[in-house]
Amino acid sequence: MSLIKLMAKTKLLPEYKILEWYPPFLFMGVKIKSVSSDYRKLHAQLPLRWYGKNLHGTMFGGFMAAASDPIASLLCGKIFPGLEVWAQNHCIDFLRPGQGTLDLKVEVTDSDVAQIREALKTQGKVSHVFEFYFTDHSGGKIARVRNTVYLRVNR
């Protein structure tokens, strides 16, 4: 049994804090600051570490990609239990250099949930695009993330 599964079973930490032990998150220092009880909102922070800097001394884009890639899929997996859920496409537009700890706030809106439910009901599957941002300490947008999540009724 993996350490993460053991931690989840023993309930030593809140479920959302166990995400911090996911190996890429642990290595990068990702901190999950909060997750709403219905899993529709998540706030994470990605610190700028010496080994996460690019040649210009700012946040390496791969760190932002690795930190943001699984989040929307994980939230959808909690909101829509029992479905096959995975990240189908992931695109980041870098708007400005990240020069310190970055915030990542992801929200699954009522509209997102309604669109997904309708498509699942009529087609049994859906590819849904979520858009969210990395921001700096003052709220300035550093990178725009578009993450397409594929959901399908298990066969």
Number of C-alpha atoms within 10 A of each C-alpha: 5 7 11 14 11 11 15 17 11 8 11 11 11 10 13 16 16 18 19 19 16 13 11 14 17 13 10 19 17 23 18 19 14 15 19 11 9 10 18 18 16 20 15 21 20 23 19 21 15 10 10 17 17 12 7 9 16 17 25 18 18 12 18 21 15 14 19 25 22 15 20 27 22 17 21 22 17 14 15 17 11 11 19 16 24 19 19 15 14 17 14 20 12 16 13 13 16 24 16 17 16 26 25 22 19 23 18 19 12 10 9 13 15 11 14 21 17 13 16 17 12 9 11 16 20 21 19 19 17 18 15 19 23 26 21 20 11 8 11 15 19 20 23 16 23 19 24 21 23 20 25 19 16 10 6
